[in-house]
Amino acid sequence: MTTSKHTLESILEKSQEAFNIINTYSISKRVAFMRVVADEIEALGPELIQTAMAESNLPEARLAGEKGRTIFQWRSYADAVERGQSLDASIDTANAERTPPKPDIRKTNVGLGPVAVFGASNFPFAFSTAGGDTASAIAAGCPVVVKAHPGHPKTSQIMADAISRAVEKSGFPEGTFAHIFCETNEEAQALVSHPVIKAVGFTGSNRGGLALVDIANKRPEPIPVFAEMGSINPVFLLPGKLNTSASETAKQYAASLTLGVGQFCTNPGLLISLDGPGLEEFAEALTEEILKIVPAPMLNAGIAKGYTGNRQKVMTQSGVELLAVATAEAAEGQGAATVATVSGIDFLINDDLQQEVFGPFALIVKCKDAEELLAVAGKVHGQLTATLLATGEDLATYQELVAVIQTKCGRIIFNNFPTGVEVCKSMHHGGPFPSSSTSQFTSVGADSIKRFVRPLSFQNWPDEFLPDELKNENPLAIFRTVNNEVTNGAVGDRPSAVK
């Protein structure tokens, strides 16, 4: 089922042709196309869910929810484009009386060019063929070439067919979207290396993401790779919270840790706290919860094998002790919930303890005092999320710790858990390296569109030939920055209030 080299060349040639054509389309035409994609996905019948269940071992309810999220992504990103959110349009009008005369300068964002997207194993809808990377690239005006994930090829094809129908119904060029299969790393590398491709979206392992970054950087024309990679999402459990609700917090933590058999990029795989009676109470309650968790099938045999191997690697590190493991024996392909402990000093001297164990595994770091707690926070690698389970008094007492934690993550959470990524403008799903390759950008929410655009300024252009978002009369009725004032009025009008 692999895509031949000759076929790939043809696909990429059509992708470049499509980009040139899409550049001539209005914003409203692009928005309408995205809404047709959403409609096509929404119209997919039971076959989609049943196929994904068979290929991923994910339950029906989870997949139904993920389908809804995928549809929402397409529609909400279309809405953002319609509002002009991703255009960031700005206008500085001319001033002939200035010395030297000031020219008329207007700036908008335009698409980078064809984008390669690599789907994720754990979200066959929302982060794969029709997922957020594809939706945000299309929203930016970029054609997309998706490499199907080998863990759910039939599911990917159903989604690809839905997008292709939308392309045809909307009158977009054939090369707007393509779906390919690669059986070897060399074939995937050929996609990223090709000069037509101008950016890459990836969700997966550190090894896979860094390999793509390396290929992209070695091209004659380097391109950005927006890779969301491994994260262990540390949870800092502070004394005030321990003293007031240790047992309840343990139950909540166990539920987050084992949700979806721990197969979330935001799974809280590291818990850091001060050793003492409060942490002992928490550990006892957590043990009770973990013992009750029934092992469940993981996404596929390869991921289950990886979970077992990586868990064993952490468990054999110096100072690591088993706290609890699910009582029921895990069958082949299943993941058994497991929690281990280690001292703060052992964590500080061993980077292997920060390896992601993709699945329902957690390591509790016991710090002897506040100074060691701060040192451990400073040692933690870049993460997608970091969580503080604390009281208000804790926050006041540990201000330096809070400041350090903010440098380590893309989303900092207070008295909540990271497993759950809201699709909204304020969400940042990305973080400092190595959790992502480019920490300035998010892969979730309308701001994810910004990954696939670049600024373009127009100087002294006739109004009739400017893009709609930069014309004097503002035909799109979007908010723009005009002479340093944010307004949705025409150039020369009195600025209206930002809504």
Secondary structure by P-SEA (a helix, b strand, c coil): ccccaaaaaaaaaaaaaaaaaaaaccaaaaaaaaaaaaaaaaaccaaaaaaaaaaccccaaaaaaaaaaaaaaaaaaaaaaaacccccbbbbbbbccccccccbbbbbbbbccbbbbbbbcccccccccccaaaaaaaaabbbbbbccccccaaaaaaaaaaaaaaaaaaccccccccccccccaaaaaaaaacccccbbbbbccaaaaaaaaaaaaaccbbbbbbccccccbbbbbcaaaaaccaaaaaaaaaaaaacccccccccccbbbbbbcaaaaaaaaaaaaaaaaccccccccaaaaaaaaaaaaaaaaccccccccccccccccccccbbbbbbcaaaaaacccccccccccbbbbbbbccaaaaaaaaaacccccbbbbbccaaaaaaaaaaaaaaaacccccccccccccccccccccccccccccccccccccccccccccbbbbbbccccccccccccccccccccccccccccccccccccccccc
